[in-house]
Amino acid sequence: MSKWDKLIQRILTLPNDVRFEELKAILEYYGYQMKGPGSGSSHVTFRKEGHNPITVPKHRHIKKVYVAMVQKVVEEEMKNENS
């Protein structure tokens, strides 16, 4: 199993120790573009045309609620790939 496959499987299990860089890699792979934080903010927004924006804090460990948002993206993209 490749590193990418392991990362996707890891996100699908909603772990507690996901790093920002991992979520960023997944979202960018699926075509989301990152917009840096505004003045004084620690959150970045990922946007993709036709999809809701996803805002994630740029912290060391990400809370499960943000991982769940990215998990939905992965599940939708996997469903679209298999269609």
PDB file as gemmi writes it, atoms N, CA and C in Angstrom:
CRYST1    1.000    1.000    1.000  90.00  90.00  90.00 P 1                      
ATOM      1  N   MET A   1       0.852  -1.171   0.000  1.00  0.00           N  
ATOM      2  CA  MET A   1       0.000   0.000   0.000  1.00  0.00           C  
ATOM      3  C   MET A   1       0.902   1.240   0.000  1.00  0.00           C  
ATOM      4  N   SER A   2       0.595   2.192  -0.863  1.00  0.00           N  
ATOM      5  CA  SER A   2       1.422   3.399  -0.981  1.00  0.00           C  
ATOM      6  C   SER A   2       1.170   4.349   0.192  1.00  0.00           C  
ATOM      7  N   LYS A   3       2.049   5.344   0.327  1.00  0.00           N  
ATOM      8  CA  LYS A   3       1.887   6.350   1.373  1.00  0.00           C  
ATOM      9  C   LYS A   3       0.546   7.080   1.214  1.00  0.00           C  
ATOM     10  N   TRP A   4       0.202   7.360  -0.041  1.00  0.00           N  
ATOM     11  CA  TRP A   4      -1.057   8.058  -0.314  1.00  0.00           C  
ATOM     12  C   TRP A   4      -2.246   7.219   0.142  1.00  0.00           C  
ATOM     13  N   ASP A   5      -2.256   5.946  -0.206  1.00  0.00           N  
ATOM     14  CA  ASP A   5      -3.349   5.061   0.200  1.00  0.00           C  
ATOM     15  C   ASP A   5      -3.453   4.973   1.720  1.00  0.00           C  
ATOM     16  N   LYS A   6      -2.306   4.929   2.392  1.00  0.00           N  
ATOM     17  CA  LYS A   6      -2.308   4.880   3.851  1.00  0.00           C  
ATOM     18  C   LYS A   6      -2.891   6.162   4.439  1.00  0.00           C  
ATOM     19  N   LEU A   7      -2.548   7.296   3.835  1.00  0.00           N  
ATOM     20  CA  LEU A   7      -3.074   8.571   4.316  1.00  0.00           C  
ATOM     21  C   LEU A   7      -4.585   8.634   4.133  1.00  0.00           C  
ATOM     22  N   ILE A   8      -5.075   8.215   2.976  1.00  0.00           N  
ATOM     23  CA  ILE A   8      -6.518   8.221   2.719  1.00  0.00           C  
ATOM     24  C   ILE A   8      -7.236   7.297   3.702  1.00  0.00           C  
ATOM     25  N   GLN A   9      -6.715   6.108   3.908  1.00  0.00           N  
ATOM     26  CA  GLN A   9      -7.326   5.172   4.854  1.00  0.00           C  
ATOM     27  C   GLN A   9      -7.323   5.746   6.265  1.00  0.00           C  
ATOM     28  N   ARG A  10      -6.261   6.444   6.603  1.00  0.00           N  
ATOM     29  CA  ARG A  10      -6.148   7.060   7.930  1.00  0.00           C  
ATOM     30  C   ARG A  10      -7.225   8.135   8.119  1.00  0.00           C  
ATOM     31  N   ILE A  11      -7.432   8.971   7.121  1.00  0.00           N  
ATOM     32  CA  ILE A  11      -8.446  10.019   7.207  1.00  0.00           C  
ATOM     33  C   ILE A  11      -9.842   9.406   7.340  1.00  0.00           C  
ATOM     34  N   LEU A  12     -10.074   8.316   6.650  1.00  0.00           N  
ATOM     35  CA  LEU A  12     -11.385   7.671   6.686  1.00  0.00           C  
ATOM     36  C   LEU A  12     -11.718   7.087   8.060  1.00  0.00           C  
ATOM     37  N   THR A  13     -10.705   6.902   8.913  1.00  0.00           N  
ATOM     38  CA  THR A  13     -10.947   6.369  10.263  1.00  0.00           C  
ATOM     39  C   THR A  13     -11.121   7.463  11.312  1.00  0.00           C  
ATOM     40  N   LEU A  14     -11.075   8.735  10.903  1.00  0.00           N  
ATOM     41  CA  LEU A  14     -11.213   9.887  11.797  1.00  0.00           C  
ATOM     42  C   LEU A  14     -10.263   9.832  12.998  1.00  0.00           C  
ATOM     43  N   PRO A  15      -8.970   9.811  12.754  1.00  0.00           N  
ATOM     44  CA  PRO A  15      -8.025   9.767  13.877  1.00  0.00           C  
ATOM     45  C   PRO A  15      -7.968  11.095  14.630  1.00  0.00           C  
ATOM     46  N   ASN A  16      -7.395  11.057  15.814  1.00  0.00           N  
ATOM     47  CA  ASN A  16      -7.259  12.254  16.649  1.00  0.00           C  
ATOM     48  C   ASN A  16      -5.968  13.028  16.386  1.00  0.00           C  
ATOM     49  N   ASP A  17      -5.051  12.464  15.646  1.00  0.00           N  
ATOM     50  CA  ASP A  17      -3.726  13.075  15.521  1.00  0.00           C  
ATOM     51  C   ASP A  17      -3.360  13.467  14.087  1.00  0.00           C  
ATOM     52  N   VAL A  18      -4.298  14.041  13.368  1.00  0.00           N  
ATOM     53  CA  VAL A  18      -4.047  14.462  11.987  1.00  0.00           C  
ATOM     54  C   VAL A  18      -3.356  15.817  12.013  1.00  0.00           C  
ATOM     55  N   ARG A  19      -2.368  15.975  11.160  1.00  0.00           N  
ATOM     56  CA  ARG A  19      -1.649  17.245  11.051  1.00  0.00           C  
ATOM     57  C   ARG A  19      -2.229  18.080   9.910  1.00  0.00           C  
ATOM     58  N   PHE A  20      -2.054  19.378  10.003  1.00  0.00           N  
ATOM     59  CA  PHE A  20      -2.535  20.294   8.981  1.00  0.00           C  
ATOM     60  C   PHE A  20      -1.964  19.928   7.610  1.00  0.00           C  
ATOM     61  N   GLU A  21      -0.693  19.582   7.550  1.00  0.00           N  
ATOM     62  CA  GLU A  21      -0.037  19.269   6.279  1.00  0.00           C  
ATOM     63  C   GLU A  21      -0.699  18.092   5.576  1.00  0.00           C  
ATOM     64  N   GLU A  22      -1.196  17.136   6.355  1.00  0.00           N  
ATOM     65  CA  GLU A  22      -1.869  15.975   5.765  1.00  0.00           C  
ATOM     66  C   GLU A  22      -3.196  16.383   5.128  1.00  0.00           C  
ATOM     67  N   LEU A  23      -3.974  17.207   5.847  1.00  0.00           N  
ATOM     68  CA  LEU A  23      -5.246  17.663   5.284  1.00  0.00           C  
ATOM     69  C   LEU A  23      -5.008  18.536   4.057  1.00  0.00           C  
ATOM     70  N   LYS A  24      -3.996  19.369   4.122  1.00  0.00           N  
ATOM     71  CA  LYS A  24      -3.658  20.240   2.995  1.00  0.00           C  
ATOM     72  C   LYS A  24      -3.323  19.407   1.761  1.00  0.00           C  
ATOM     73  N   ALA A  25      -2.523  18.379   1.935  1.00  0.00           N  
ATOM     74  CA  ALA A  25      -2.138  17.523   0.805  1.00  0.00           C  
ATOM     75  C   ALA A  25      -3.354  16.865   0.169  1.00  0.00           C  
ATOM     76  N   ILE A  26      -4.270  16.400   0.988  1.00  0.00           N  
ATOM     77  CA  ILE A  26      -5.467  15.732   0.466  1.00  0.00           C  
ATOM     78  C   ILE A  26      -6.344  16.719  -0.294  1.00  0.00           C  
ATOM     79  N   LEU A  27      -6.610  17.859   0.310  1.00  0.00           N  
ATOM     80  CA  LEU A  27      -7.485  18.840  -0.338  1.00  0.00           C  
ATOM     81  C   LEU A  27      -6.880  19.369  -1.636  1.00  0.00           C  
ATOM     82  N   GLU A  28      -5.592  19.626  -1.644  1.00  0.00           N  
ATOM     83  CA  GLU A  28      -4.950  20.099  -2.872  1.00  0.00           C  
ATOM     84  C   GLU A  28      -4.959  19.020  -3.950  1.00  0.00           C  
ATOM     85  N   TYR A  29      -4.817  17.773  -3.562  1.00  0.00           N  
ATOM     86  CA  TYR A  29      -4.869  16.678  -4.525  1.00  0.00           C  
ATOM     87  C   TYR A  29      -6.224  16.653  -5.234  1.00  0.00           C  
ATOM     88  N   TYR A  30      -7.290  16.942  -4.484  1.00  0.00           N  
ATOM     89  CA  TYR A  30      -8.628  16.926  -5.054  1.00  0.00           C  
ATOM     90  C   TYR A  30      -9.034  18.265  -5.662  1.00  0.00           C  
ATOM     91  N   GLY A  31      -8.092  19.156  -5.869  1.00  0.00           N  
ATOM     92  CA  GLY A  31      -8.347  20.378  -6.615  1.00  0.00           C  
ATOM     93  C   GLY A  31      -8.726  21.598  -5.802  1.00  0.00           C  
ATOM     94  N   TYR A  32      -8.648  21.528  -4.493  1.00  0.00           N  
ATOM     95  CA  TYR A  32      -8.931  22.690  -3.659  1.00  0.00           C  
ATOM     96  C   TYR A  32      -7.706  23.591  -3.634  1.00  0.00           C  
ATOM     97  N   GLN A  33      -7.939  24.890  -3.621  1.00  0.00           N  
ATOM     98  CA  GLN A  33      -6.846  25.859  -3.545  1.00  0.00           C  
ATOM     99  C   GLN A  33      -6.874  26.526  -2.180  1.00  0.00           C  
ATOM    100  N   MET A  34      -5.704  26.665  -1.594  1.00  0.00           N  
ATOM    101  CA  MET A  34      -5.599  27.232  -0.259  1.00  0.00           C  
ATOM    102  C   MET A  34      -5.476  28.745  -0.330  1.00  0.00           C  
ATOM    103  N   LYS A  35      -6.242  29.415   0.498  1.00  0.00           N  
ATOM    104  CA  LYS A  35      -6.132  30.860   0.651  1.00  0.00           C  
ATOM    105  C   LYS A  35      -5.633  31.102   2.062  1.00  0.00           C  
ATOM    106  N   GLY A  36      -4.523  31.813   2.174  1.00  0.00           N  
ATOM    107  CA  GLY A  36      -3.885  32.034   3.462  1.00  0.00           C  
ATOM    108  C   GLY A  36      -4.756  32.758   4.455  1.00  0.00           C  
ATOM    109  N   PRO A  37      -4.348  32.729   5.703  1.00  0.00           N  
ATOM    110  CA  PRO A  37      -5.143  33.375   6.749  1.00  0.00           C  
ATOM    111  C   PRO A  37      -5.157  34.887   6.591  1.00  0.00           C  
ATOM    112  N   GLY A  38      -6.251  35.482   7.040  1.00  0.00           N  
ATOM    113  CA  GLY A  38      -6.344  36.936   7.054  1.00  0.00           C  
ATOM    114  C   GLY A  38      -5.461  37.487   8.162  1.00  0.00           C  
ATOM    115  N   SER A  39      -5.530  38.739   8.363  1.00  0.00           N  
ATOM    116  CA  SER A  39      -4.665  39.357   9.363  1.00  0.00           C  
ATOM    117  C   SER A  39      -4.994  38.829  10.754  1.00  0.00           C  
ATOM    118  N   GLY A  40      -4.014  38.226  11.371  1.00  0.00           N  
ATOM    119  CA  GLY A  40      -4.159  37.734  12.730  1.00  0.00           C  
ATOM    120  C   GLY A  40      -4.888  36.411  12.875  1.00  0.00           C  
ATOM    121  N   SER A  41      -5.351  35.839  11.803  1.00  0.00           N  
ATOM    122  CA  SER A  41      -6.099  34.592  11.881  1.00  0.00           C  
ATOM    123  C   SER A  41      -5.171  33.392  11.751  1.00  0.00           C  
ATOM    124  N   SER A  42      -5.548  32.312  12.377  1.00  0.00           N  
ATOM    125  CA  SER A  42      -4.773  31.076  12.261  1.00  0.00           C  
ATOM    126  C   SER A  42      -5.495  30.052  11.395  1.00  0.00           C  
ATOM    127  N   HIS A  43      -6.549  30.468  10.702  1.00  0.00           N  
ATOM    128  CA  HIS A  43      -7.336  29.565   9.863  1.00  0.00           C  
ATOM    129  C   HIS A  43      -7.067  29.841   8.389  1.00  0.00           C  
ATOM    130  N   VAL A  44      -7.017  28.777   7.609  1.00  0.00           N  
ATOM    131  CA  VAL A  44      -6.901  28.907   6.158  1.00  0.00           C  
ATOM    132  C   VAL A  44      -8.161  28.325   5.531  1.00  0.00           C  
ATOM    133  N   THR A  45      -8.506  28.830   4.363  1.00  0.00           N  
ATOM    134  CA  THR A  45      -9.689  28.364   3.662  1.00  0.00           C  
ATOM    135  C   THR A  45      -9.284  27.688   2.369  1.00  0.00           C  
ATOM    136  N   PHE A  46      -9.870  26.532   2.120  1.00  0.00           N  
ATOM    137  CA  PHE A  46      -9.646  25.794   0.883  1.00  0.00           C  
ATOM    138  C   PHE A  46     -10.898  25.935   0.042  1.00  0.00           C  
ATOM    139  N   ARG A  47     -10.711  26.311  -1.216  1.00  0.00           N  
ATOM    140  CA  ARG A  47     -11.854  26.527  -2.114  1.00  0.00           C  
ATOM    141  C   ARG A  47     -11.693  25.713  -3.389  1.00  0.00           C  
ATOM    142  N   LYS A  48     -12.849  25.253  -3.871  1.00  0.00           N  
ATOM    143  CA  LYS A  48     -12.918  24.551  -5.152  1.00  0.00           C  
ATOM    144  C   LYS A  48     -14.240  24.950  -5.784  1.00  0.00           C  
ATOM    145  N   GLU A  49     -14.187  25.333  -7.034  1.00  0.00           N  
ATOM    146  CA  GLU A  49     -15.391  25.784  -7.718  1.00  0.00           C  
ATOM    147  C   GLU A  49     -16.479  24.714  -7.654  1.00  0.00           C  
ATOM    148  N   GLY A  50     -17.679  25.146  -7.294  1.00  0.00           N  
ATOM    149  CA  GLY A  50     -18.809  24.230  -7.220  1.00  0.00           C  
ATOM    150  C   GLY A  50     -18.927  23.488  -5.906  1.00  0.00           C  
ATOM    151  N   HIS A  51     -18.037  23.758  -4.961  1.00  0.00           N  
ATOM    152  CA  HIS A  51     -18.058  23.086  -3.659  1.00  0.00           C  
ATOM    153  C   HIS A  51     -18.018  24.126  -2.549  1.00  0.00           C  
ATOM    154  N   ASN A  52     -18.511  23.740  -1.399  1.00  0.00           N  
ATOM    155  CA  ASN A  52     -18.447  24.622  -0.244  1.00  0.00           C  
ATOM    156  C   ASN A  52     -16.999  24.796   0.198  1.00  0.00           C  
ATOM    157  N   PRO A  53     -16.624  26.005   0.633  1.00  0.00           N  
ATOM    158  CA  PRO A  53     -15.269  26.195   1.144  1.00  0.00           C  
ATOM    159  C   PRO A  53     -15.078  25.443   2.457  1.00  0.00           C  
ATOM    160  N   ILE A  54     -13.845  25.055   2.712  1.00  0.00           N  
ATOM    161  CA  ILE A  54     -13.505  24.350   3.942  1.00  0.00           C  
ATOM    162  C   ILE A  54     -12.464  25.187   4.664  1.00  0.00           C  
ATOM    163  N   THR A  55     -12.783  25.603   5.884  1.00  0.00           N  
ATOM    164  CA  THR A  55     -11.862  26.396   6.687  1.00  0.00           C  
ATOM    165  C   THR A  55     -11.275  25.503   7.767  1.00  0.00           C  
ATOM    166  N   VAL A  56      -9.937  25.508   7.852  1.00  0.00           N  
ATOM    167  CA  VAL A  56      -9.224  24.636   8.778  1.00  0.00           C  
ATOM    168  C   VAL A  56      -8.204  25.467   9.549  1.00  0.00           C  
ATOM    169  N   PRO A  57      -8.085  25.268  10.863  1.00  0.00           N  
ATOM    170  CA  PRO A  57      -7.057  25.980  11.611  1.00  0.00           C  
ATOM    171  C   PRO A  57      -5.682  25.401  11.288  1.00  0.00           C  
ATOM    172  N   LYS A  58      -4.721  26.265  11.227  1.00  0.00           N  
ATOM    173  CA  LYS A  58      -3.361  25.826  10.904  1.00  0.00           C  
ATOM    174  C   LYS A  58      -2.632  25.532  12.211  1.00  0.00           C  
ATOM    175  N   HIS A  59      -3.033  24.443  12.851  1.00  0.00           N  
ATOM    176  CA  HIS A  59      -2.455  24.025  14.125  1.00  0.00           C  
ATOM    177  C   HIS A  59      -1.714  22.714  13.914  1.00  0.00           C  
ATOM    178  N   ARG A  60      -1.015  22.313  14.933  1.00  0.00           N  
ATOM    179  CA  ARG A  60      -0.258  21.068  14.851  1.00  0.00           C  
ATOM    180  C   ARG A  60      -1.190  19.856  14.721  1.00  0.00           C  
ATOM    181  N   HIS A  61      -2.146  19.759  15.614  1.00  0.00           N  
ATOM    182  CA  HIS A  61      -3.126  18.671  15.545  1.00  0.00           C  
ATOM    183  C   HIS A  61      -4.495  19.278  15.286  1.00  0.00           C  
ATOM    184  N   ILE A  62      -5.239  18.653  14.409  1.00  0.00           N  
ATOM    185  CA  ILE A  62      -6.526  19.169  13.968  1.00  0.00           C  
ATOM    186  C   ILE A  62      -7.653  18.435  14.697  1.00  0.00           C  
ATOM    187  N   LYS A  63      -8.667  19.176  15.124  1.00  0.00           N  
ATOM    188  CA  LYS A  63      -9.817  18.563  15.792  1.00  0.00           C  
ATOM    189  C   LYS A  63     -10.600  17.695  14.811  1.00  0.00           C  
ATOM    190  N   LYS A  64     -11.306  16.731  15.391  1.00  0.00           N  
ATOM    191  CA  LYS A  64     -12.044  15.765  14.584  1.00  0.00           C  
ATOM    192  C   LYS A  64     -13.087  16.406  13.674  1.00  0.00           C  
ATOM    193  N   VAL A  65     -13.687  17.508  14.083  1.00  0.00           N  
ATOM    194  CA  VAL A  65     -14.720  18.141  13.276  1.00  0.00           C  
ATOM    195  C   VAL A  65     -14.145  18.581  11.922  1.00  0.00           C  
ATOM    196  N   TYR A  66     -12.905  19.024  11.895  1.00  0.00           N  
ATOM    197  CA  TYR A  66     -12.274  19.435  10.645  1.00  0.00           C  
ATOM    198  C   TYR A  66     -11.854  18.220   9.819  1.00  0.00           C  
ATOM    199  N   VAL A  67     -11.407  17.185  10.508  1.00  0.00           N  
ATOM    200  CA  VAL A  67     -11.043  15.944   9.813  1.00  0.00           C  
ATOM    201  C   VAL A  67     -12.280  15.348   9.156  1.00  0.00           C  
ATOM    202  N   ALA A  68     -13.429  15.453   9.830  1.00  0.00           N  
ATOM    203  CA  ALA A  68     -14.683  14.916   9.281  1.00  0.00           C  
ATOM    204  C   ALA A  68     -15.070  15.644   7.999  1.00  0.00           C  
ATOM    205  N   MET A  69     -14.803  16.956   7.925  1.00  0.00           N  
ATOM    206  CA  MET A  69     -15.101  17.701   6.697  1.00  0.00           C  
ATOM    207  C   MET A  69     -14.257  17.189   5.535  1.00  0.00           C  
ATOM    208  N   VAL A  70     -12.996  16.933   5.807  1.00  0.00           N  
ATOM    209  CA  VAL A  70     -12.110  16.425   4.757  1.00  0.00           C  
ATOM    210  C   VAL A  70     -12.476  14.981   4.429  1.00  0.00           C  
ATOM    211  N   GLN A  71     -12.903  14.226   5.421  1.00  0.00           N  
ATOM    212  CA  GLN A  71     -13.343  12.857   5.181  1.00  0.00           C  
ATOM    213  C   GLN A  71     -14.503  12.840   4.192  1.00  0.00           C  
ATOM    214  N   LYS A  72     -15.440  13.776   4.317  1.00  0.00           N  
ATOM    215  CA  LYS A  72     -16.565  13.862   3.384  1.00  0.00           C  
ATOM    216  C   LYS A  72     -16.074  14.123   1.964  1.00  0.00           C  
ATOM    217  N   VAL A  73     -15.083  15.000   1.839  1.00  0.00           N  
ATOM    218  CA  VAL A  73     -14.517  15.296   0.518  1.00  0.00           C  
ATOM    219  C   VAL A  73     -13.928  14.031  -0.085  1.00  0.00           C  
ATOM    220  N   VAL A  74     -13.161  13.296   0.700  1.00  0.00           N  
ATOM    221  CA  VAL A  74     -12.524  12.065   0.212  1.00  0.00           C  
ATOM    222  C   VAL A  74     -13.593  11.061  -0.215  1.00  0.00           C  
ATOM    223  N   GLU A  75     -14.617  10.894   0.609  1.00  0.00           N  
ATOM    224  CA  GLU A  75     -15.676   9.935   0.279  1.00  0.00           C  
ATOM    225  C   GLU A  75     -16.405  10.324  -1.003  1.00  0.00           C  
ATOM    226  N   GLU A  76     -16.703  11.623  -1.170  1.00  0.00           N  
ATOM    227  CA  GLU A  76     -17.368  12.084  -2.384  1.00  0.00           C  
ATOM    228  C   GLU A  76     -16.485  11.862  -3.613  1.00  0.00           C  
ATOM    229  N   GLU A  77     -15.210  12.185  -3.490  1.00  0.00           N  
ATOM    230  CA  GLU A  77     -14.290  12.028  -4.624  1.00  0.00           C  
ATOM    231  C   GLU A  77     -14.121  10.549  -4.976  1.00  0.00           C  
ATOM    232  N   MET A  78     -14.047   9.690  -3.972  1.00  0.00           N  
ATOM    233  CA  MET A  78     -13.909   8.252  -4.238  1.00  0.00           C  
ATOM    234  C   MET A  78     -15.159   7.744  -4.934  1.00  0.00           C  
ATOM    235  N   LYS A  79     -16.326   8.230  -4.517  1.00  0.00           N  
ATOM    236  CA  LYS A  79     -17.584   7.826  -5.135  1.00  0.00           C  
ATOM    237  C   LYS A  79     -17.618   8.275  -6.593  1.00  0.00           C  
ATOM    238  N   ASN A  80     -17.162   9.503  -6.850  1.00  0.00           N  
ATOM    239  CA  ASN A  80     -17.123  10.020  -8.228  1.00  0.00           C  
ATOM    240  C   ASN A  80     -16.136   9.255  -9.098  1.00  0.00           C  
ATOM    241  N   GLU A  81     -15.009   8.835  -8.513  1.00  0.00           N  
ATOM    242  CA  GLU A  81     -14.021   8.061  -9.271  1.00  0.00           C  
ATOM    243  C   GLU A  81     -14.557   6.691  -9.653  1.00  0.00           C  
ATOM    244  N   ASN A  82     -15.387   6.115  -8.800  1.00  0.00           N  
ATOM    245  CA  ASN A  82     -15.914   4.772  -9.040  1.00  0.00           C  
ATOM    246  C   ASN A  82     -17.160   4.778  -9.912  1.00  0.00           C  
ATOM    247  N   SER A  83     -17.703   5.947 -10.199  1.00  0.00           N  
ATOM    248  CA  SER A  83     -18.921   6.032 -11.033  1.00  0.00           C  
ATOM    249  C   SER A  83     -18.622   5.920 -12.502  1.00  0.00           C  
TER     250      SER A  83                                                      
END                                                                             
